[in-house]
Amino acid sequence: MTPVTAEGRGRYLREVLGILWPAPARVIRCGRWHHGAADGRNAAEFVIVPSERRAVLLLPRRPRRVAAAALRNYKASATTRDRRKLDTLALAARFGLADVLPHRVRIERGTAGDDLAGYLSDALGHDIVLCLHIGPPRANRKPVLQALGPDGVVAGFVKVGVDPLTRDLVRAEAAALAFLANAPLSKVRAPRLLWHGQWRGHEVLVQQAFPRGQRARELAELTGAMAELAAVRGMTVMPVATSPYWRNLQPRLRALGQRDDAAALLRALGHAETAASATALPFGSWHGDWAPWNMTISEGCALVWDWERFETGVPAGYDAVHYALQQAVRGGAAAGPAAEDMLTRAPGILAPFGLDPAAARLVTVLYLVEIGTRYLRDGQAEAGARLGRIDEWLLPVLARHFQDGGPSRGGTGRASPYGHRPGDPAKR
């Protein structure tokens, strides 16, 4: 046996294993025919699915029922086709699939309980077996795990904040879930917060595992839930250019320093200022990353997870344009054309939020500046995130939009959200 070595996802897997099972624990590589000591409280064997270089899951080899449950619950938002595959793999795992897969690691825990599994067992009050999910490269990538009991029942999903950015995000999500637990929502549901604490300087959050649901077929199924969430902390209608949101957006961009992409976003705000002065919008809350892979529909309710970007005080409709863009890109569209199309379709996308066409286009422009600011601040390009290189898609779209006469040249767009007139006093 030799220490784990791999590239790409495999390298990230090795780093995460060192965090979750720190010294004196040992993480060692072993083959299919390795016959070590039996699994127990001080040692366990895991299967890397499908391989080290393309790692997606770190699956416990035993108990078999736990491996089967981990596969069955791997992705609540999976398509029907993918669910059939996962169910088939889960059935195979129940009958020993993990015993024949070749890519494995063995973890010798050293001091039992001095790792994340031991911490969670104490926190949740029963023994925990972990299944690790390996996501694609991005700045906010963090360990995400299933916590299962020895009987295969999923106790919850776990997030671990391991650096300044991800620790802040885990704390923010814990606060959001605590707030949403008592919020008067009927069309959208967030998972229950089961645990939030610190372990070895890392932020640890455990949240409820949602049951499987159906994917939304189209955005129209979700606009009611998005509008309900937008109003969860009240709505305020005001001219954009005098709003706290507008006043804070420019300083956030300037804080990024002297860089061309931040300067381009500031220029876009300058082009939009005339419309921002002439347009009143409703400001409320948004999920921050409402995308097809973060939600399902069950009994007419949107079950939505990943609340780490939840925020109040943004233009109503941000969730809708974010969903439209992410859905198009996930469906295979190039990011630039998808964003162009979103600007064209903005009046239809945002009509359910009470926005007229000019106001809808302004909201969409502001959303593009907002998401570009996020990507720059988080270092998404450096992390290899698919949409992180905003100079390749987002900035050209904004430049063309204003050259063609965007919100700065035509618009006195007015919004009448939820029955409020732009001239009404602020409503909460």
C-alpha positions as CSV (number, residue, x, y, z in Angstrom):
1,M,0.0,0.0,0.0
2,T,1.2,3.5,-0.8
3,P,-0.1,7.0,0.1
4,V,-2.9,8.3,-2.1
5,T,-1.7,10.2,-5.2
6,A,-3.8,11.4,-8.1
7,E,-4.4,14.5,-10.3
8,G,-7.4,16.8,-10.8
9,R,-10.3,15.6,-8.7
10,G,-8.1,12.9,-7.2
11,R,-5.8,15.6,-5.9
12,Y,-8.7,17.4,-4.3
13,L,-9.9,14.1,-2.9
14,R,-6.6,13.6,-1.2
15,E,-6.7,17.1,0.3
16,V,-10.2,16.7,1.6
17,L,-9.4,13.3,3.2
18,G,-6.5,14.9,5.0
19,I,-8.9,17.5,6.4
20,L,-11.7,15.1,7.4
21,W,-9.3,12.4,8.8
22,P,-6.3,14.4,10.2
23,A,-3.2,12.9,11.8
24,P,-2.8,10.6,13.5
25,A,-5.3,9.0,11.2
26,R,-3.7,7.4,8.1
27,V,-5.3,7.5,4.6
28,I,-3.8,4.7,2.5
29,R,-4.4,3.4,-0.9
30,C,-5.3,-0.2,-1.4
31,G,-6.4,-2.5,-4.2
32,R,-9.3,-4.8,-4.7
33,W,-7.6,-7.8,-3.3
34,H,-6.1,-6.1,-0.2
35,H,-7.0,-8.1,3.0
36,G,-6.5,-5.8,5.9
37,A,-8.0,-5.8,9.3
38,A,-11.8,-5.8,9.5
39,D,-13.7,-2.6,9.4
40,G,-14.6,-1.2,12.8
41,R,-14.5,1.9,14.8
42,N,-10.8,2.5,14.2
43,A,-10.6,1.6,10.5
44,A,-12.8,1.6,7.4
45,E,-12.5,1.0,3.7
46,F,-14.0,3.3,1.0
47,V,-14.5,2.9,-2.7
48,I,-13.7,5.8,-5.0
49,V,-16.4,6.1,-7.7
50,P,-15.7,5.8,-10.6
51,S,-11.9,6.3,-10.2
52,E,-9.3,8.4,-8.5
53,R,-8.8,10.8,-11.5
54,R,-12.6,11.2,-12.1
55,A,-13.7,10.9,-8.4
56,V,-17.4,11.8,-7.8
57,L,-18.1,9.8,-4.7
58,L,-16.2,8.2,-1.8
59,L,-18.5,5.4,-0.9
60,P,-18.2,3.3,2.3
61,R,-17.6,-0.3,1.3
62,R,-19.4,-1.7,4.4
63,P,-22.1,-2.0,5.6
64,R,-23.5,-2.8,2.2
65,R,-26.9,-1.3,3.1
66,V,-25.2,2.0,3.8
67,A,-23.4,2.0,0.4
68,A,-26.7,1.2,-1.3
69,A,-28.5,4.1,0.6
70,A,-25.7,6.5,-0.2
71,L,-26.1,5.8,-3.9
72,R,-29.9,5.9,-3.8
73,N,-29.8,9.3,-2.1
74,Y,-26.9,10.7,-4.0
75,K,-28.8,13.4,-6.0
76,A,-32.3,14.4,-5.1
77,S,-32.6,16.5,-8.2
78,A,-31.5,13.7,-10.6
79,T,-33.5,13.2,-13.8
80,T,-35.7,10.1,-14.1
81,R,-33.1,8.4,-16.3
82,D,-30.3,9.1,-13.8
83,R,-32.5,7.9,-10.9
84,R,-33.0,4.5,-12.6
85,K,-29.2,4.3,-13.0
86,L,-28.7,5.2,-9.3
87,D,-31.4,2.7,-8.2
88,T,-29.7,0.0,-10.3
89,L,-26.3,0.8,-8.7
90,A,-27.8,0.9,-5.3
91,L,-29.3,-2.6,-5.8
92,A,-25.9,-3.8,-7.0
93,A,-24.2,-2.3,-3.9
94,R,-26.7,-4.1,-1.7
95,F,-25.4,-7.3,-3.2
96,G,-21.7,-6.5,-3.0
97,L,-20.8,-4.1,-5.9
98,A,-18.3,-2.3,-3.7
99,D,-16.4,-5.6,-3.2
100,V,-15.4,-5.7,-6.8
101,L,-14.6,-2.0,-7.6
102,P,-10.9,-1.5,-7.8
103,H,-10.2,2.1,-6.6
104,R,-10.1,2.2,-2.8
105,V,-8.7,3.9,0.2
106,R,-8.4,2.6,3.7
107,I,-8.7,5.0,6.6
108,E,-7.1,4.1,9.9
109,R,-8.6,6.6,12.3
110,G,-5.9,6.7,14.9
111,T,-7.6,8.1,17.9
112,A,-11.2,7.0,17.3
113,G,-13.6,9.9,17.4
114,D,-11.0,12.6,16.7
115,D,-12.2,13.1,13.1
116,L,-15.4,14.4,11.5
117,A,-17.2,11.1,11.7
118,G,-16.6,11.0,15.5
119,Y,-17.6,14.6,15.9
120,L,-20.8,14.1,14.0
121,S,-21.6,10.9,15.9
122,D,-21.4,12.9,19.2
123,A,-23.3,15.9,17.8
124,L,-26.2,13.8,16.4
125,G,-26.3,11.3,19.2
126,H,-25.6,8.1,17.2
127,D,-23.0,6.4,15.1
128,I,-22.4,8.0,11.7
129,V,-21.0,6.6,8.5
130,L,-19.9,9.2,5.9
131,C,-20.2,9.3,2.1
132,L,-18.2,12.1,0.5
133,H,-19.4,14.0,-2.7
134,I,-16.7,15.4,-4.9
135,G,-17.9,18.4,-6.9
136,P,-16.4,20.3,-9.9
137,P,-13.6,22.9,-9.4
138,R,-14.9,26.3,-8.1
139,A,-13.9,28.8,-5.5
140,N,-16.6,27.9,-3.1
141,R,-16.0,24.1,-3.3
142,K,-16.2,22.6,0.1
143,P,-16.5,19.1,1.5
144,V,-20.2,17.9,1.2
145,L,-21.1,14.6,2.7
146,Q,-24.0,12.3,3.4
147,A,-24.2,11.3,7.0
148,L,-25.9,7.9,7.4
149,G,-26.6,5.6,10.3
150,P,-25.3,2.1,10.3
151,D,-28.8,1.0,9.3
152,G,-28.6,3.0,6.0
153,V,-31.0,5.8,7.1
154,V,-29.8,9.2,6.0
155,A,-29.3,11.4,9.0
156,G,-28.6,14.5,6.9
157,F,-26.3,16.3,4.5
158,V,-23.1,17.9,5.9
159,K,-21.1,20.9,4.7
160,V,-17.7,21.8,6.0
161,G,-16.2,25.3,5.6
162,V,-12.5,24.9,5.4
163,D,-11.2,28.3,4.3
164,P,-12.3,31.9,4.9
165,L,-14.7,32.0,2.0
166,T,-16.4,28.6,2.6
167,R,-16.5,29.2,6.4
168,D,-18.4,32.4,5.8
169,L,-20.7,30.6,3.4
170,V,-21.5,27.8,5.9
171,R,-22.2,30.3,8.6
172,A,-24.4,32.3,6.3
173,E,-26.3,29.2,5.3
174,A,-26.8,28.2,9.0
175,A,-28.2,31.6,9.7
176,A,-30.5,31.5,6.7
177,L,-31.9,28.1,7.6
178,A,-32.5,29.2,11.2
179,F,-34.5,32.1,9.9
180,L,-36.4,30.2,7.3
181,A,-37.4,27.5,9.8
182,N,-40.0,30.0,11.2
183,A,-40.8,31.9,8.0
184,P,-44.4,31.8,6.7
185,L,-43.8,30.0,3.5
186,S,-46.1,27.7,1.7
187,K,-44.8,27.5,-1.9
188,V,-41.1,27.0,-1.1
189,R,-39.4,25.0,1.6
190,A,-35.9,25.0,3.0
191,P,-34.3,22.0,4.8
192,R,-34.3,22.0,8.6
193,L,-31.0,22.9,10.2
194,L,-30.0,19.9,12.3
195,W,-26.6,21.1,13.6
196,H,-24.2,23.9,13.3
197,G,-20.9,24.0,15.1
198,Q,-17.1,24.1,14.8
199,W,-14.7,21.3,14.5
200,R,-10.9,21.9,14.4
201,G,-11.5,25.5,13.3
202,H,-13.8,24.4,10.5
203,E,-17.5,25.4,10.3
204,V,-19.8,22.3,10.2
205,L,-23.5,22.3,9.2
206,V,-25.9,19.4,9.0
207,Q,-29.2,19.9,7.3
208,Q,-32.2,17.7,6.6
209,A,-32.0,15.4,3.5
210,F,-35.0,16.1,1.2
211,P,-36.9,13.2,-0.3
212,R,-36.8,12.8,-4.0
213,G,-39.0,15.1,-6.0
214,Q,-39.6,16.0,-9.6
215,R,-37.6,18.5,-11.6
216,A,-39.5,21.6,-12.6
217,R,-40.4,21.4,-16.3
218,E,-40.3,25.2,-16.9
219,L,-39.6,28.4,-15.0
220,A,-43.3,29.2,-14.9
221,E,-43.8,26.5,-12.3
222,L,-41.5,28.3,-9.9
223,T,-42.3,32.0,-10.2
224,G,-45.0,31.8,-7.5
225,A,-42.5,30.3,-5.1
226,M,-39.8,32.8,-6.1
227,A,-42.2,35.7,-5.5
228,E,-43.2,34.3,-2.1
229,L,-39.5,34.1,-1.1
230,A,-38.9,37.6,-2.4
231,A,-41.4,38.9,0.1
232,V,-40.4,36.7,3.1
233,R,-38.8,39.7,4.8
234,G,-41.1,42.3,3.3
235,M,-40.9,44.3,0.1
236,T,-39.7,47.9,-0.3
237,V,-40.4,49.9,-3.5
238,M,-38.0,52.7,-4.3
239,P,-36.1,54.3,-7.2
240,V,-33.1,52.2,-8.0
241,A,-30.5,55.0,-7.9
242,T,-31.5,55.9,-4.3
243,S,-31.6,52.4,-3.0
244,P,-29.1,50.9,-0.5
245,Y,-28.5,48.2,-3.1
246,W,-27.3,50.6,-5.8
247,R,-25.3,52.6,-3.3
248,N,-23.5,49.4,-2.1
249,L,-22.9,47.9,-5.5
250,Q,-20.3,50.4,-6.7
251,P,-18.2,50.2,-3.5
252,R,-18.2,46.4,-3.7
253,L,-16.8,46.6,-7.3
254,R,-14.2,49.2,-6.3
255,A,-13.1,47.0,-3.5
256,L,-11.9,44.4,-6.1
257,G,-9.0,46.7,-6.9
258,Q,-7.6,48.0,-10.2
259,R,-8.6,45.3,-12.6
260,D,-10.1,45.6,-16.1
261,D,-13.1,43.3,-15.6
262,A,-14.2,45.2,-12.4
263,A,-13.8,48.5,-14.3
264,A,-16.0,47.1,-17.1
265,L,-18.7,46.3,-14.6
266,L,-18.5,49.8,-13.2
267,R,-18.8,51.2,-16.7
268,A,-22.0,49.1,-17.2
269,L,-23.4,50.6,-14.0
270,G,-22.6,54.1,-15.3
271,H,-24.5,53.3,-18.5
272,A,-27.5,52.1,-16.5
273,E,-27.6,55.1,-14.1
274,T,-30.2,57.1,-16.1
275,A,-32.6,54.2,-16.1
276,A,-31.8,53.5,-12.4
277,S,-32.7,57.1,-11.6
278,A,-36.0,56.9,-13.5
279,T,-37.2,53.4,-12.4
280,A,-38.7,52.3,-9.2
281,L,-38.3,48.6,-8.3
282,P,-39.4,46.3,-5.6
283,F,-36.5,45.1,-3.4
284,G,-36.8,41.9,-1.4
285,S,-35.0,38.6,-0.7
286,W,-33.5,36.0,-3.0
287,H,-32.1,32.5,-2.6
288,G,-28.9,33.5,-4.5
289,D,-28.3,30.3,-6.4
290,W,-31.8,29.0,-7.3
291,A,-30.8,26.5,-10.1
292,P,-32.3,23.2,-11.4
293,W,-29.7,21.2,-9.5
294,N,-30.6,22.9,-6.1
295,M,-34.2,22.0,-6.0
296,T,-37.1,19.7,-6.8
297,I,-40.9,20.0,-6.9
298,S,-43.0,17.9,-4.4
299,E,-46.7,18.1,-4.0
300,G,-46.7,21.6,-5.6
301,C,-44.0,22.9,-3.3
302,A,-40.5,23.9,-4.3
303,L,-37.9,22.0,-2.1
304,V,-34.8,24.1,-2.3
305,W,-31.4,23.6,-0.8
306,D,-28.0,25.4,-0.8
307,W,-29.0,28.7,1.0
308,E,-25.5,30.0,1.5
309,R,-26.1,33.0,-0.8
310,F,-29.5,34.0,0.7
311,E,-29.8,37.8,0.9
312,T,-32.3,40.6,1.5
313,G,-32.4,44.0,-0.2
314,V,-32.0,43.0,-3.9
315,P,-34.3,43.6,-6.8
316,A,-37.2,41.2,-7.0
317,G,-36.8,38.8,-9.8
318,Y,-33.1,38.0,-9.4
319,D,-33.9,34.3,-8.7
320,A,-35.9,34.0,-11.9
321,V,-33.2,35.4,-14.2
322,H,-30.5,33.4,-12.4
323,Y,-32.5,30.2,-12.9
324,A,-33.1,31.0,-16.6
325,L,-29.4,31.5,-17.2
326,Q,-28.3,28.5,-15.3
327,Q,-30.9,26.3,-16.9
328,A,-29.8,27.4,-20.4
329,V,-26.1,26.8,-19.7
330,R,-26.7,23.4,-18.0
331,G,-28.8,22.5,-21.1
332,G,-25.8,23.0,-23.4
333,A,-26.1,26.7,-24.4
334,A,-22.9,28.8,-24.5
335,A,-23.0,31.3,-21.7
336,G,-22.8,34.4,-23.9
337,P,-25.7,33.6,-26.2
338,A,-27.7,32.4,-23.1
339,A,-27.2,35.7,-21.4
340,E,-28.1,37.6,-24.6
341,D,-31.3,35.5,-24.9
342,M,-32.1,36.2,-21.2
343,L,-31.9,39.9,-21.9
344,T,-34.3,39.5,-24.8
345,R,-36.7,37.3,-22.8
346,A,-36.5,39.5,-19.6
347,P,-40.0,41.0,-20.0
348,G,-41.6,37.6,-20.1
349,I,-39.4,36.1,-17.4
350,L,-40.1,39.0,-15.0
351,A,-43.7,39.9,-15.8
352,P,-45.0,37.7,-12.9
353,F,-43.0,40.1,-10.6
354,G,-45.0,43.1,-11.8
355,L,-42.2,44.5,-13.9
356,D,-42.8,46.3,-17.2
357,P,-40.4,45.5,-20.1
358,A,-38.0,48.4,-19.4
359,A,-37.8,47.6,-15.7
360,A,-37.3,43.9,-16.5
361,R,-34.3,44.7,-18.7
362,L,-32.8,46.9,-16.0
363,V,-33.2,44.1,-13.4
364,T,-31.5,41.7,-15.8
365,V,-28.6,44.1,-16.4
366,L,-28.2,44.6,-12.6
367,Y,-28.3,40.8,-12.1
368,L,-25.5,40.3,-14.6
369,V,-23.4,43.0,-12.8
370,E,-24.2,41.3,-9.5
371,I,-23.2,37.8,-10.6
372,G,-20.1,39.1,-12.3
373,T,-19.1,40.9,-9.0
374,R,-19.6,37.6,-7.1
375,Y,-17.5,35.6,-9.5
376,L,-14.7,38.2,-9.3
377,R,-14.8,38.5,-5.5
378,D,-14.8,34.7,-5.0
379,G,-12.0,34.1,-7.6
380,Q,-14.2,31.7,-9.6
381,A,-12.0,32.1,-12.7
382,E,-8.9,31.1,-10.8
383,A,-10.8,28.1,-9.4
384,G,-11.7,26.9,-12.9
385,A,-15.4,27.5,-12.6
386,R,-17.3,27.2,-15.9
387,L,-18.7,30.8,-15.8
388,G,-15.8,32.3,-13.8
389,R,-14.2,34.0,-16.9
390,I,-16.7,36.8,-17.2
391,D,-14.4,38.6,-19.7
392,E,-15.3,35.8,-22.2
393,W,-19.1,36.0,-22.0
394,L,-20.6,38.4,-19.5
395,L,-18.7,41.6,-20.3
396,P,-19.2,41.4,-24.1
397,V,-22.9,40.9,-23.5
398,L,-23.2,44.0,-21.4
399,A,-21.1,46.0,-23.9
400,R,-23.3,45.0,-26.8
401,H,-26.4,45.7,-24.8
402,F,-25.5,49.3,-24.1
403,Q,-24.2,49.8,-27.7
404,D,-27.6,48.8,-28.9
405,G,-29.4,51.2,-26.6
406,G,-30.0,49.4,-23.4
407,P,-31.6,50.8,-20.2
408,S,-29.5,54.0,-20.2
409,R,-31.1,55.2,-23.4
410,G,-34.7,54.5,-23.2
411,G,-36.0,53.9,-20.3
412,T,-38.3,55.3,-17.8
413,G,-39.3,51.8,-16.9
414,R,-41.7,51.6,-14.1
415,A,-42.6,48.7,-11.9
416,S,-45.9,48.0,-10.2
417,P,-44.9,45.0,-8.1
418,Y,-47.6,43.2,-6.1
419,G,-50.1,46.0,-6.8
420,H,-47.8,48.9,-5.5
421,R,-47.3,52.0,-7.5
422,P,-43.8,53.4,-7.9
423,G,-44.8,56.6,-6.1
424,D,-46.3,54.8,-3.0
425,P,-44.4,55.0,0.3
426,A,-42.1,52.1,1.0
427,K,-44.0,49.0,1.9
428,R,-42.8,46.3,4.3
